[in-house]
Amino acid sequence: MDQKLISGTVDMMILEVAVDGPTYGYAVTQAVLQRSEGKLELKEGSLYPALHRLERSKLLTSEWREVDGRRRKYYRLTPAGKKTLQARKQDWLEFSQAVGRVLGENYGLT
């Protein structure tokens, strides 16, 4: 599968989870797992590079917090992140609709 598509999808999911407010790595993985009904599991090897990439791109900001005696790095969506998320969601919708048209009206139904 195309790595850019996978990477862009992971980034989009992280940004979507961050819309709900500041979050940290493990919480992101759990939100994605829950929202996908157990179908999508973000592994550390893709999650943390994506979080750092999004932060470098100024789509997320971060801060360290101490919670129950543990330090966690919390990520917050920036205004640029919100704008980017909306654009990526629109691109994803157009892409998935186009693929659906190619596969036919009953694709994915069993």
KOLGU-4560 file (N, C-alpha, C; in nm, 3 decimals, padded with zeros to 5 digits):
<recs>
<n_xx: 00.084 n_yy: -00.117 n_zz: 00.000 ca_xx: 00.000 ca_yy: 00.000 ca_zz: 00.000 c_xx: 00.090 c_yy: 00.124 c_zz: 00.000 mol: A seq: 1 type: MET>
<n_xx: 00.045 n_yy: 00.229 n_zz: -00.062 ca_xx: 00.119 ca_yy: 00.353 ca_zz: -00.075 c_xx: 00.146 c_yy: 00.414 c_zz: 00.064 mol: A seq: 2 type: ASP>
<n_xx: 00.274 n_yy: 00.430 n_zz: 00.097 ca_xx: 00.311 ca_yy: 00.483 ca_zz: 00.229 c_xx: 00.258 c_yy: 00.624 c_zz: 00.252 mol: A seq: 3 type: GLN>
<n_xx: 00.252 n_yy: 00.708 n_zz: 00.147 ca_xx: 00.199 ca_yy: 00.844 ca_zz: 00.164 c_xx: 00.052 c_yy: 00.840 c_zz: 00.202 mol: A seq: 4 type: LYS>
<n_xx: -00.023 n_yy: 00.748 n_zz: 00.142 ca_xx: -00.165 ca_yy: 00.735 ca_zz: 00.176 c_xx: -00.180 c_yy: 00.691 c_zz: 00.321 mol: A seq: 5 type: LEU>
<n_xx: -00.102 n_yy: 00.593 n_zz: 00.361 ca_xx: -00.108 ca_yy: 00.544 ca_zz: 00.499 c_xx: -00.068 c_yy: 00.655 c_zz: 00.596 mol: A seq: 6 type: ILE>
<n_xx: 00.044 n_yy: 00.721 n_zz: 00.570 ca_xx: 00.092 ca_yy: 00.828 ca_zz: 00.657 c_xx: -00.010 c_yy: 00.941 c_zz: 00.666 mol: A seq: 7 type: SER>
<n_xx: -00.067 n_yy: 00.982 n_zz: 00.554 ca_xx: -00.166 ca_yy: 01.088 ca_zz: 00.554 c_xx: -00.291 c_yy: 01.049 c_zz: 00.630 mol: A seq: 8 type: GLY>
<n_xx: -00.327 n_yy: 00.923 n_zz: 00.623 ca_xx: -00.446 ca_yy: 00.875 ca_zz: 00.695 c_xx: -00.421 c_yy: 00.874 c_zz: 00.845 mol: A seq: 9 type: THR>
<n_xx: -00.305 n_yy: 00.829 n_zz: 00.887 ca_xx: -00.270 ca_yy: 00.830 ca_zz: 01.029 c_xx: -00.271 c_yy: 00.974 c_zz: 01.080 mol: A seq: 10 type: VAL>
<n_xx: -00.210 n_yy: 01.065 n_zz: 01.005 ca_xx: -00.207 ca_yy: 01.205 ca_zz: 01.046 c_xx: -00.349 c_yy: 01.259 c_zz: 01.060 mol: A seq: 11 type: ASP>
<n_xx: -00.434 n_yy: 01.230 n_zz: 00.963 ca_xx: -00.572 ca_yy: 01.278 ca_zz: 00.966 c_xx: -00.647 c_yy: 01.224 c_zz: 01.088 mol: A seq: 12 type: MET>
<n_xx: -00.628 n_yy: 01.097 n_zz: 01.120 ca_xx: -00.696 ca_yy: 01.040 ca_zz: 01.236 c_xx: -00.647 c_yy: 01.105 c_zz: 01.366 mol: A seq: 13 type: MET>
<n_xx: -00.517 n_yy: 01.131 n_zz: 01.376 ca_xx: -00.463 ca_yy: 01.195 ca_zz: 01.496 c_xx: -00.521 c_yy: 01.336 c_zz: 01.510 mol: A seq: 14 type: ILE>
<n_xx: -00.523 n_yy: 01.411 n_zz: 01.401 ca_xx: -00.579 ca_yy: 01.546 ca_zz: 01.405 c_xx: -00.726 c_yy: 01.542 c_zz: 01.446 mol: A seq: 15 type: LEU>
<n_xx: -00.800 n_yy: 01.444 n_zz: 01.395 ca_xx: -00.942 ca_yy: 01.432 ca_zz: 01.429 c_xx: -00.961 c_yy: 01.404 c_zz: 01.577 mol: A seq: 16 type: GLU>
<n_xx: -00.879 n_yy: 01.318 n_zz: 01.634 ca_xx: -00.890 ca_yy: 01.289 ca_zz: 01.777 c_xx: -00.856 c_yy: 01.415 c_zz: 01.858 mol: A seq: 17 type: VAL>
<n_xx: -00.759 n_yy: 01.492 n_zz: 01.811 ca_xx: -00.716 ca_yy: 01.612 ca_zz: 01.882 c_xx: -00.820 c_yy: 01.725 c_zz: 01.876 mol: A seq: 18 type: ALA>
<n_xx: -00.918 n_yy: 01.715 n_zz: 01.787 ca_xx: -01.026 ca_yy: 01.815 ca_zz: 01.781 c_xx: -01.099 c_yy: 01.821 c_zz: 01.915 mol: A seq: 19 type: VAL>
<n_xx: -01.107 n_yy: 01.708 n_zz: 01.984 ca_xx: -01.181 ca_yy: 01.699 ca_zz: 02.110 c_xx: -01.110 c_yy: 01.766 c_zz: 02.227 mol: A seq: 20 type: ASP>
<n_xx: -00.986 n_yy: 01.808 n_zz: 02.208 ca_xx: -00.911 ca_yy: 01.874 ca_zz: 02.314 c_xx: -00.775 c_yy: 01.809 c_zz: 02.330 mol: A seq: 21 type: GLY>
<n_xx: -00.692 n_yy: 01.863 n_zz: 02.418 ca_xx: -00.558 ca_yy: 01.810 ca_zz: 02.439 c_xx: -00.561 c_yy: 01.660 c_zz: 02.468 mol: A seq: 22 type: PRO>
<n_xx: -00.467 n_yy: 01.589 n_zz: 02.409 ca_xx: -00.463 ca_yy: 01.444 ca_zz: 02.423 c_xx: -00.318 c_yy: 01.397 c_zz: 02.421 mol: A seq: 23 type: THR>
<n_xx: -00.295 n_yy: 01.277 n_zz: 02.465 ca_xx: -00.160 ca_yy: 01.220 ca_zz: 02.466 c_xx: -00.161 c_yy: 01.089 c_zz: 02.387 mol: A seq: 24 type: TYR>
<n_xx: -00.042 n_yy: 01.038 n_zz: 02.358 ca_xx: -00.026 ca_yy: 00.925 ca_zz: 02.269 c_xx: -00.117 c_yy: 00.806 c_zz: 02.294 mol: A seq: 25 type: GLY>
<n_xx: -00.115 n_yy: 00.754 n_zz: 02.415 ca_xx: -00.196 ca_yy: 00.635 ca_zz: 02.445 c_xx: -00.345 c_yy: 00.664 c_zz: 02.426 mol: A seq: 26 type: TYR>
<n_xx: -00.388 n_yy: 00.784 n_zz: 02.466 ca_xx: -00.529 ca_yy: 00.820 ca_zz: 02.450 c_xx: -00.567 c_yy: 00.826 c_zz: 02.302 mol: A seq: 27 type: ALA>
<n_xx: -00.475 n_yy: 00.871 n_zz: 02.217 ca_xx: -00.500 ca_yy: 00.873 ca_zz: 02.073 c_xx: -00.521 c_yy: 00.730 c_zz: 02.022 mol: A seq: 28 type: VAL>
<n_xx: -00.433 n_yy: 00.639 n_zz: 02.062 ca_xx: -00.446 ca_yy: 00.500 ca_zz: 02.015 c_xx: -00.579 c_yy: 00.440 c_zz: 02.059 mol: A seq: 29 type: THR>
<n_xx: -00.619 n_yy: 00.469 n_zz: 02.182 ca_xx: -00.745 ca_yy: 00.413 ca_zz: 02.232 c_xx: -00.866 c_yy: 00.474 c_zz: 02.162 mol: A seq: 30 type: GLN>
<n_xx: -00.860 n_yy: 00.603 n_zz: 02.133 ca_xx: -00.971 ca_yy: 00.669 ca_zz: 02.063 c_xx: -00.987 c_yy: 00.612 c_zz: 01.922 mol: A seq: 31 type: ALA>
<n_xx: -00.876 n_yy: 00.593 n_zz: 01.853 ca_xx: -00.882 ca_yy: 00.537 ca_zz: 01.718 c_xx: -00.934 c_yy: 00.394 c_zz: 01.722 mol: A seq: 32 type: VAL>
<n_xx: -00.886 n_yy: 00.316 n_zz: 01.816 ca_xx: -00.932 ca_yy: 00.178 ca_zz: 01.830 c_xx: -01.082 c_yy: 00.173 c_zz: 01.858 mol: A seq: 33 type: LEU>
<n_xx: -01.128 n_yy: 00.256 n_zz: 01.949 ca_xx: -01.270 ca_yy: 00.258 ca_zz: 01.986 c_xx: -01.356 c_yy: 00.308 c_zz: 01.870 mol: A seq: 34 type: GLN>
<n_xx: -01.318 n_yy: 00.419 n_zz: 01.809 ca_xx: -01.398 ca_yy: 00.476 ca_zz: 01.701 c_xx: -01.404 c_yy: 00.386 c_zz: 01.579 mol: A seq: 35 type: ARG>
<n_xx: -01.298 n_yy: 00.307 n_zz: 01.558 ca_xx: -01.296 ca_yy: 00.216 ca_zz: 01.443 c_xx: -01.356 c_yy: 00.080 c_zz: 01.478 mol: A seq: 36 type: SER>
<n_xx: -01.413 n_yy: 00.070 n_zz: 01.596 ca_xx: -01.472 ca_yy: -00.056 ca_zz: 01.645 c_xx: -01.371 c_yy: -00.170 c_zz: 01.641 mol: A seq: 37 type: GLU>
<n_xx: -01.249 n_yy: -00.138 n_zz: 01.681 ca_xx: -01.144 ca_yy: -00.239 ca_zz: 01.692 c_xx: -01.073 c_yy: -00.273 c_zz: 01.562 mol: A seq: 38 type: GLY>
<n_xx: -01.104 n_yy: -00.204 n_zz: 01.454 ca_xx: -01.046 ca_yy: -00.237 ca_zz: 01.323 c_xx: -00.912 c_yy: -00.169 c_zz: 01.297 mol: A seq: 39 type: LYS>
<n_xx: -00.887 n_yy: -00.055 n_zz: 01.360 ca_xx: -00.763 ca_yy: 00.020 ca_zz: 01.338 c_xx: -00.688 c_yy: 00.037 c_zz: 01.468 mol: A seq: 40 type: LEU>
<n_xx: -00.565 n_yy: -00.009 n_zz: 01.469 ca_xx: -00.482 ca_yy: 00.001 ca_zz: 01.589 c_xx: -00.353 c_yy: 00.074 c_zz: 01.550 mol: A seq: 41 type: GLU>
<n_xx: -00.333 n_yy: 00.191 n_zz: 01.609 ca_xx: -00.210 ca_yy: 00.265 ca_zz: 01.584 c_xx: -00.100 c_yy: 00.210 c_zz: 01.673 mol: A seq: 42 type: LEU>
<n_xx: 00.008 n_yy: 00.171 n_zz: 01.612 ca_xx: 00.124 ca_yy: 00.119 ca_zz: 01.687 c_xx: 00.219 c_yy: 00.235 c_zz: 01.716 mol: A seq: 43 type: LYS>
<n_xx: 00.301 n_yy: 00.219 n_zz: 01.818 ca_xx: 00.396 ca_yy: 00.322 ca_zz: 01.856 c_xx: 00.485 c_yy: 00.363 c_zz: 01.740 mol: A seq: 44 type: GLU>
<n_xx: 00.522 n_yy: 00.267 n_zz: 01.656 ca_xx: 00.612 ca_yy: 00.293 ca_zz: 01.545 c_xx: 00.555 c_yy: 00.386 c_zz: 01.439 mol: A seq: 45 type: GLY>
<n_xx: 00.424 n_yy: 00.399 n_zz: 01.434 ca_xx: 00.364 ca_yy: 00.494 ca_zz: 01.341 c_xx: 00.305 c_yy: 00.614 c_zz: 01.415 mol: A seq: 46 type: SER>
<n_xx: 00.260 n_yy: 00.594 n_zz: 01.538 ca_xx: 00.197 ca_yy: 00.702 ca_zz: 01.613 c_xx: 00.295 c_yy: 00.813 c_zz: 01.648 mol: A seq: 47 type: LEU>
<n_xx: 00.404 n_yy: 00.780 n_zz: 01.715 ca_xx: 00.492 ca_yy: 00.885 ca_zz: 01.765 c_xx: 00.566 c_yy: 00.959 c_zz: 01.654 mol: A seq: 48 type: TYR>
<n_xx: 00.612 n_yy: 00.893 n_zz: 01.549 ca_xx: 00.667 ca_yy: 00.971 ca_zz: 01.437 c_xx: 00.563 c_yy: 01.066 c_zz: 01.377 mol: A seq: 49 type: PRO>
<n_xx: 00.438 n_yy: 01.022 n_zz: 01.370 ca_xx: 00.331 ca_yy: 01.109 ca_zz: 01.316 c_xx: 00.307 c_yy: 01.227 c_zz: 01.409 mol: A seq: 50 type: ALA>
<n_xx: 00.300 n_yy: 01.205 n_zz: 01.539 ca_xx: 00.282 ca_yy: 01.315 ca_zz: 01.634 c_xx: 00.395 c_yy: 01.417 c_zz: 01.620 mol: A seq: 51 type: LEU>
<n_xx: 00.518 n_yy: 01.368 n_zz: 01.610 ca_xx: 00.632 ca_yy: 01.459 ca_zz: 01.597 c_xx: 00.629 c_yy: 01.533 c_zz: 01.464 mol: A seq: 52 type: HIS>
<n_xx: 00.592 n_yy: 01.465 n_zz: 01.358 ca_xx: 00.581 ca_yy: 01.528 ca_zz: 01.225 c_xx: 00.474 c_yy: 01.637 c_zz: 01.227 mol: A seq: 53 type: ARG>
<n_xx: 00.360 n_yy: 01.609 n_zz: 01.288 ca_xx: 00.252 ca_yy: 01.707 ca_zz: 01.296 c_xx: 00.293 c_yy: 01.827 c_zz: 01.382 mol: A seq: 54 type: LEU>
<n_xx: 00.371 n_yy: 01.802 n_zz: 01.484 ca_xx: 00.420 ca_yy: 01.911 ca_zz: 01.568 c_xx: 00.521 c_yy: 01.997 c_zz: 01.490 mol: A seq: 55 type: GLU>
<n_xx: 00.614 n_yy: 01.933 n_zz: 01.420 ca_xx: 00.711 ca_yy: 02.007 ca_zz: 01.338 c_xx: 00.641 c_yy: 02.091 c_zz: 01.232 mol: A seq: 56 type: ARG>
<n_xx: 00.530 n_yy: 02.039 n_zz: 01.180 ca_xx: 00.453 ca_yy: 02.110 ca_zz: 01.077 c_xx: 00.363 c_yy: 02.218 c_zz: 01.136 mol: A seq: 57 type: SER>
<n_xx: 00.366 n_yy: 02.233 n_zz: 01.267 ca_xx: 00.286 ca_yy: 02.332 ca_zz: 01.339 c_xx: 00.135 c_yy: 02.308 c_zz: 01.329 mol: A seq: 58 type: LYS>
<n_xx: 00.098 n_yy: 02.180 n_zz: 01.311 ca_xx: -00.042 ca_yy: 02.141 ca_zz: 01.311 c_xx: -00.087 c_yy: 02.101 c_zz: 01.451 mol: A seq: 59 type: LEU>
<n_xx: 00.011 n_yy: 02.066 n_zz: 01.535 ca_xx: -00.010 ca_yy: 02.036 ca_zz: 01.677 c_xx: 00.093 c_yy: 02.113 c_zz: 01.758 mol: A seq: 60 type: LEU>
<n_xx: 00.058 n_yy: 02.148 n_zz: 01.879 ca_xx: 00.155 ca_yy: 02.197 ca_zz: 01.977 c_xx: 00.154 c_yy: 02.097 c_zz: 02.092 mol: A seq: 61 type: THR>
<n_xx: 00.256 n_yy: 02.104 n_zz: 02.176 ca_xx: 00.261 ca_yy: 02.008 ca_zz: 02.287 c_xx: 00.307 c_yy: 02.075 c_zz: 02.415 mol: A seq: 62 type: SER>
<n_xx: 00.274 n_yy: 02.009 n_zz: 02.524 ca_xx: 00.320 ca_yy: 02.051 ca_zz: 02.656 c_xx: 00.325 c_yy: 01.928 c_zz: 02.745 mol: A seq: 63 type: GLU>
<n_xx: 00.420 n_yy: 01.929 n_zz: 02.838 ca_xx: 00.430 ca_yy: 01.822 ca_zz: 02.934 c_xx: 00.340 c_yy: 01.853 c_zz: 03.053 mol: A seq: 64 type: TRP>
<n_xx: 00.272 n_yy: 01.750 n_zz: 03.100 ca_xx: 00.188 ca_yy: 01.761 ca_zz: 03.221 c_xx: 00.218 c_yy: 01.642 c_zz: 03.311 mol: A seq: 65 type: ARG>
<n_xx: 00.202 n_yy: 01.667 n_zz: 03.440 ca_xx: 00.215 ca_yy: 01.557 ca_zz: 03.535 c_xx: 00.075 c_yy: 01.516 c_zz: 03.577 mol: A seq: 66 type: GLU>
<n_xx: 00.045 n_yy: 01.388 n_zz: 03.558 ca_xx: -00.086 ca_yy: 01.334 ca_zz: 03.592 c_xx: -00.063 c_yy: 01.208 c_zz: 03.675 mol: A seq: 67 type: VAL>
<n_xx: -00.116 n_yy: 01.206 n_zz: 03.796 ca_xx: -00.100 ca_yy: 01.091 ca_zz: 03.886 c_xx: 00.046 c_yy: 01.051 c_zz: 03.901 mol: A seq: 68 type: ASP>
<n_xx: 00.134 n_yy: 01.151 n_zz: 03.912 ca_xx: 00.275 ca_yy: 01.124 ca_zz: 03.932 c_xx: 00.350 c_yy: 01.084 c_zz: 03.806 mol: A seq: 69 type: GLY>
<n_xx: 00.284 n_yy: 01.084 n_zz: 03.691 ca_xx: 00.349 ca_yy: 01.046 ca_zz: 03.565 c_xx: 00.351 c_yy: 01.166 c_zz: 03.471 mol: A seq: 70 type: ARG>
<n_xx: 00.460 n_yy: 01.183 n_zz: 03.400 ca_xx: 00.469 ca_yy: 01.290 ca_zz: 03.301 c_xx: 00.415 c_yy: 01.239 c_zz: 03.167 mol: A seq: 71 type: ARG>
<n_xx: 00.330 n_yy: 01.320 n_zz: 03.107 ca_xx: 00.274 ca_yy: 01.287 ca_zz: 02.976 c_xx: 00.285 c_yy: 01.410 c_zz: 02.888 mol: A seq: 72 type: ARG>
<n_xx: 00.313 n_yy: 01.384 n_zz: 02.762 ca_xx: 00.318 ca_yy: 01.491 ca_zz: 02.664 c_xx: 00.181 c_yy: 01.501 c_zz: 02.599 mol: A seq: 73 type: LYS>
<n_xx: 00.116 n_yy: 01.615 n_zz: 02.619 ca_xx: -00.017 ca_yy: 01.639 ca_zz: 02.564 c_xx: -00.005 c_yy: 01.721 c_zz: 02.436 mol: A seq: 74 type: TYR>
<n_xx: -00.085 n_yy: 01.684 n_zz: 02.338 ca_xx: -00.086 ca_yy: 01.751 ca_zz: 02.208 c_xx: -00.218 c_yy: 01.824 c_zz: 02.190 mol: A seq: 75 type: TYR>
<n_xx: -00.208 n_yy: 01.945 n_zz: 02.134 ca_xx: -00.326 ca_yy: 02.028 ca_zz: 02.110 c_xx: -00.326 c_yy: 02.070 c_zz: 01.963 mol: A seq: 76 type: ARG>
<n_xx: -00.443 n_yy: 02.068 n_zz: 01.903 ca_xx: -00.461 ca_yy: 02.110 ca_zz: 01.764 c_xx: -00.443 c_yy: 02.261 c_zz: 01.753 mol: A seq: 77 type: LEU>
<n_xx: -00.369 n_yy: 02.305 n_zz: 01.653 ca_xx: -00.351 ca_yy: 02.448 ca_zz: 01.627 c_xx: -00.456 c_yy: 02.494 c_zz: 01.525 mol: A seq: 78 type: THR>
<n_xx: -00.473 n_yy: 02.625 n_zz: 01.509 ca_xx: -00.563 ca_yy: 02.673 ca_zz: 01.403 c_xx: -00.523 c_yy: 02.618 c_zz: 01.265 mol: A seq: 79 type: PRO>
<n_xx: -00.393 n_yy: 02.612 n_zz: 01.238 ca_xx: -00.347 ca_yy: 02.555 ca_zz: 01.110 c_xx: -00.383 c_yy: 02.407 c_zz: 01.102 mol: A seq: 80 type: ALA>
<n_xx: -00.377 n_yy: 02.338 n_zz: 01.216 ca_xx: -00.415 ca_yy: 02.197 ca_zz: 01.220 c_xx: -00.561 c_yy: 02.177 c_zz: 01.189 mol: A seq: 81 type: GLY>
<n_xx: -00.647 n_yy: 02.266 n_zz: 01.242 ca_xx: -00.790 ca_yy: 02.258 ca_zz: 01.213 c_xx: -00.818 c_yy: 02.278 c_zz: 01.065 mol: A seq: 82 type: LYS>
<n_xx: -00.752 n_yy: 02.375 n_zz: 01.007 ca_xx: -00.770 ca_yy: 02.403 ca_zz: 00.864 c_xx: -00.721 c_yy: 02.286 c_zz: 00.779 mol: A seq: 83 type: LYS>
<n_xx: -00.606 n_yy: 02.233 n_zz: 00.815 ca_xx: -00.550 ca_yy: 02.118 ca_zz: 00.743 c_xx: -00.640 c_yy: 01.996 c_zz: 00.756 mol: A seq: 84 type: THR>
<n_xx: -00.694 n_yy: 01.973 n_zz: 00.875 ca_xx: -00.784 ca_yy: 01.859 ca_zz: 00.896 c_xx: -00.905 c_yy: 01.869 c_zz: 00.805 mol: A seq: 85 type: LEU>
<n_xx: -00.966 n_yy: 01.986 n_zz: 00.798 ca_xx: -01.084 ca_yy: 02.002 ca_zz: 00.713 c_xx: -01.051 c_yy: 01.973 c_zz: 00.567 mol: A seq: 86 type: GLN>
<n_xx: -00.936 n_yy: 02.020 n_zz: 00.520 ca_xx: -00.895 ca_yy: 01.995 ca_zz: 00.381 c_xx: -00.870 c_yy: 01.847 c_zz: 00.358 mol: A seq: 87 type: ALA>
<n_xx: -00.802 n_yy: 01.781 n_zz: 00.452 ca_xx: -00.773 ca_yy: 01.638 ca_zz: 00.436 c_xx: -00.900 c_yy: 01.554 c_zz: 00.442 mol: A seq: 88 type: ARG>
<n_xx: -00.996 n_yy: 01.594 n_zz: 00.525 ca_xx: -01.122 ca_yy: 01.520 ca_zz: 00.532 c_xx: -01.197 c_yy: 01.533 c_zz: 00.399 mol: A seq: 89 type: LYS>
<n_xx: -01.194 n_yy: 01.650 n_zz: 00.339 ca_xx: -01.259 ca_yy: 01.670 ca_zz: 00.210 c_xx: -01.190 c_yy: 01.586 c_zz: 00.102 mol: A seq: 90 type: GLN>
<n_xx: -01.055 n_yy: 01.586 n_zz: 00.103 ca_xx: -00.980 ca_yy: 01.503 ca_zz: 00.008 c_xx: -01.014 c_yy: 01.355 c_zz: 00.027 mol: A seq: 91 type: ASP>
<n_xx: -01.022 n_yy: 01.311 n_zz: 00.154 ca_xx: -01.054 ca_yy: 01.171 ca_zz: 00.183 c_xx: -01.193 c_yy: 01.135 c_zz: 00.134 mol: A seq: 92 type: TRP>
<n_xx: -01.289 n_yy: 01.223 n_zz: 00.155 ca_xx: -01.425 ca_yy: 01.199 ca_zz: 00.110 c_xx: -01.429 c_yy: 01.184 c_zz: -00.042 mol: A seq: 93 type: LEU>
<n_xx: -01.365 n_yy: 01.274 n_zz: -00.112 ca_xx: -01.362 ca_yy: 01.268 ca_zz: -00.258 c_xx: -01.293 c_yy: 01.140 c_zz: -00.306 mol: A seq: 94 type: GLU>
<n_xx: -01.180 n_yy: 01.105 n_zz: -00.242 ca_xx: -01.107 ca_yy: 00.984 ca_zz: -00.277 c_xx: -01.192 c_yy: 00.860 c_zz: -00.255 mol: A seq: 95 type: PHE>
<n_xx: -01.253 n_yy: 00.849 n_zz: -00.137 ca_xx: -01.330 ca_yy: 00.728 ca_zz: -00.105 c_xx: -01.455 c_yy: 00.718 c_zz: -00.193 mol: A seq: 96 type: SER>
<n_xx: -01.516 n_yy: 00.831 n_zz: -00.226 ca_xx: -01.631 ca_yy: 00.827 ca_zz: -00.317 c_xx: -01.590 c_yy: 00.783 c_zz: -00.456 mol: A seq: 97 type: GLN>
<n_xx: -01.474 n_yy: 00.830 n_zz: -00.502 ca_xx: -01.426 ca_yy: 00.791 ca_zz: -00.635 c_xx: -01.395 c_yy: 00.641 c_zz: -00.640 mol: A seq: 98 type: ALA>
<n_xx: -01.330 n_yy: 00.591 n_zz: -00.536 ca_xx: -01.301 ca_yy: 00.447 ca_zz: -00.531 c_xx: -01.431 c_yy: 00.369 c_zz: -00.526 mol: A seq: 99 type: VAL>
<n_xx: -01.526 n_yy: 00.416 n_zz: -00.448 ca_xx: -01.656 ca_yy: 00.350 ca_zz: -00.439 c_xx: -01.725 c_yy: 00.342 c_zz: -00.575 mol: A seq: 100 type: GLY>
<n_xx: -01.714 n_yy: 00.449 n_zz: -00.653 ca_xx: -01.775 ca_yy: 00.447 ca_zz: -00.786 c_xx: -01.708 c_yy: 00.344 c_zz: -00.876 mol: A seq: 101 type: ARG>
<n_xx: -01.577 n_yy: 00.329 n_zz: -00.862 ca_xx: -01.505 ca_yy: 00.230 ca_zz: -00.942 c_xx: -01.546 c_yy: 00.089 c_zz: -00.901 mol: A seq: 102 type: VAL>
<n_xx: -01.561 n_yy: 00.066 n_zz: -00.771 ca_xx: -01.594 ca_yy: -00.067 ca_zz: -00.721 c_xx: -01.740 c_yy: -00.104 c_zz: -00.741 mol: A seq: 103 type: LEU>
<n_xx: -01.823 n_yy: -00.006 n_zz: -00.764 ca_xx: -01.964 ca_yy: -00.034 ca_zz: -00.788 c_xx: -02.048 c_yy: 00.000 c_zz: -00.667 mol: A seq: 104 type: GLY>
<n_xx: -02.176 n_yy: 00.016 n_zz: -00.689 ca_xx: -02.264 ca_yy: 00.064 ca_zz: -00.583 c_xx: -02.278 c_yy: -00.030 c_zz: -00.464 mol: A seq: 105 type: GLU>
<n_xx: -02.250 n_yy: -00.159 n_zz: -00.481 ca_xx: -02.264 ca_yy: -00.253 ca_zz: -00.372 c_xx: -02.130 c_yy: -00.294 c_zz: -00.311 mol: A seq: 106 type: ASN>
<n_xx: -02.024 n_yy: -00.215 n_zz: -00.338 ca_xx: -01.893 ca_yy: -00.254 ca_zz: -00.286 c_xx: -01.896 c_yy: -00.257 c_zz: -00.134 mol: A seq: 107 type: TYR>
<n_xx: -01.822 n_yy: -00.350 n_zz: -00.078 ca_xx: -01.810 ca_yy: -00.359 ca_zz: 00.066 c_xx: -01.927 c_yy: -00.421 c_zz: 00.138 mol: A seq: 108 type: GLY>
<n_xx: -02.034 n_yy: -00.450 n_zz: 00.068 ca_xx: -02.151 ca_yy: -00.510 ca_zz: 00.134 c_xx: -02.145 c_yy: -00.661 c_zz: 00.119 mol: A seq: 109 type: LEU>
<n_xx: -02.173 n_yy: -00.729 n_zz: 00.227 ca_xx: -02.171 ca_yy: -00.876 ca_zz: 00.219 c_xx: -02.308 c_yy: -00.931 c_zz: 00.247 mol: A seq: 110 type: THR>
</recs>
